[in-house]
Amino acid sequence: MVISTTYPAAEQQVQSSTFASRYVREPLPRFKMPKNSMPKEAAYQIINDELMLDGNPRLNLASFVTTWMEPECNKLMMASINKNYVDMDEYPVTTELQNRCVNMIANLYHAPIGDGETAVGVGTVGSSEAIMLAGLAFKRKWQQKRKSQGKPYDKPNIVTGANVQVCWEKFARYFEVELKEVKLKEGYYVMDPAKAVEMVDENTICVAAILGSTLTGEFENVKLLNELLTNKNKETGWDTPIHVDAASGGFIAPFVYPDLEWDFRLPLVKSINVSGHKYGLVYAGVGWVVWRSKEELPEDLVFHINYLGSDQPTFTLNFSKGSSQIIAQYYQLIRLGFEGYQNIIENCIENATVLKEGIEKTGRFDIVSKDVGVPLVAFALKDSSKYTVFQISEGLRKFGWIVPAYTMPADAQHIAVLRVVIREDFSRSLAERLASHIEEVVKELDSLASVVAIGASHVDSVVDAVQEGNKGGTAARKTERDIQAEVITSWRRFVENKRTGVC
Ligand SMILES: Cc1ncc(COP(=O)(O)O)c(C=O)c1O
């Protein structure tokens, strides 16, 4: 890399062009920090140019995470980008905004909060941190109880569906809790509450239900789980609780399915997490965990800081973090209000329906997502013998769409689906366009498949003709077929290696 640091002043003026290529004559170092500095314009331009090759976040339909916010909120976020959230002494207002968000969310989930009481909860970096904290609280509570009963407390487990997001596997591995997963089956892609309750034993610290499965958006039946588990608790004398992972559904159900009972209205639900950065409509980096009451959060997990002259309890995994997301969450809650969230979610559901109908019209897919759930469309090919969903995902890339394809977890791993998450910024016209692009990709793959088939049958007939008395036919047949097979195999391998993960 050559940077014009030694140029005389006049020459530097000429050099200070906006285009970094005028400064950089050699490849940029990738492994070691460069010896010399570079002009700020050059650094900006180089990085900005490289970032142009990233996907367009608005077209990234793999993610639930917010990719658009109002300019007024962007302004607030930029203004607080230099505030470390943990400096509560210096930024008491930011702390207060967090507490207001916790109260609003706990109220939305019907936490039994008495007059003059504040809710128990905390802002986190996302649902993953929220789940680690909720899991730790369950583990500690269970251990304390077992210790007090003089029983062993070294084999805690947690019961979930096999469809849980990877953060539950992380929790289990990092905090040494066995993960007992209820297997799925073809056509049923969420945790079966009856099977989950069967798996509960005296070492179960909680059953985790998902409000909005990552894979299909479907809501698990928390009410039934609560009923079955209440019965089991009565029979056994245990008091196994429920956690609801409402990462996506926590900002959906209260607004569009208010009668659905999944939250603190159910007595065994002791804690709930939600991602502020999903349907909470804030950019990446904020989540929430709320507890039913302070009895559910063991006091020895809470660190007390009294920088403010008043007691400031903290329960987080890390110390420093940004304040912008918390402020943005408060902005969204008061700017949109119940009415605003409701409008936005209803609109997402309508756009999901438009897309679903467009996909159904092709006649090639089975829809595996449900109408009640997170607004997304998950769909599987009716016939995967000629091409796979991975090839469709790859084909959509050329239009700029990022649509993940993945296989289901055990025992439905033979089912592969595509999933489109409908966010606020995915308009009806984009839904219509995507449906027509899916149709186009399918048609292209159809014609490619028939070219391969025609090619093979053409080779067959040529070979048959040649084979009449001509031994060279076998060689010709092998070569053509081998080439076709090789192309298809390596293409499939390429596509499979590029599977997009889901979050
Ligand atoms: C059900 C569920 N739980 C947890 C998570 C993790 O959430 P976060 O990205 O906010 O850490 C996700 C992410 O998609 C999810 O879908």
The ligand as an SDF file (V2000), in Angstrom:
LIG
                    3D

 16 16  0  0  0  0  0  0  0  0999 V2000
  -36.8780  -17.6610   18.9060 C   0  0  0  0  0  0  0  0  0  0  0  0
  -35.5700  -16.9270   18.9740 C   0  0  0  0  0  0  0  0  0  0  0  0
  -34.9070  -16.8580   20.1390 N   0  0  0  0  0  0  0  0  0  0  0  0
  -33.7520  -16.1830   20.2580 C   0  0  0  0  0  0  0  0  0  0  0  0
  -33.1750  -15.5570   19.1790 C   0  0  0  0  0  0  0  0  0  0  0  0
  -31.8950  -14.8040   19.3490 C   0  0  0  0  0  0  0  0  0  0  0  0
  -32.2100  -13.4640   19.2960 O   0  0  0  0  0  0  0  0  0  0  0  0
  -31.1580  -12.2590   19.2390 P   0  0  0  0  0  0  0  0  0  0  0  0
  -30.7180  -12.1940   17.8220 O   0  0  0  0  0  0  0  0  0  0  0  0
  -32.0000  -11.0870   19.6260 O   0  0  0  0  0  0  0  0  0  0  0  0
  -30.0600  -12.5360   20.1910 O   0  0  0  0  0  0  0  0  0  0  0  0
  -33.8320  -15.6140   17.9370 C   0  0  0  0  0  0  0  0  0  0  0  0
  -33.2430  -14.9580   16.7580 C   0  0  0  0  0  0  0  0  0  0  0  0
  -33.7510  -15.0150   15.6730 O   0  0  0  0  0  0  0  0  0  0  0  0
  -35.0570  -16.2970   17.8320 C   0  0  0  0  0  0  0  0  0  0  0  0
  -35.7310  -16.3690   16.6750 O   0  0  0  0  0  0  0  0  0  0  0  0
  1  2  1  0
  2  3  1  0
  2 15  2  0
  3  4  2  0
  4  5  1  0
  5  6  1  0
  5 12  2  0
  6  7  1  0
  7  8  1  0
  8  9  2  0
  8 10  1  0
  8 11  1  0
 12 13  1  0
 12 15  1  0
 13 14  2  0
 15 16  1  0
M  END
$$$$
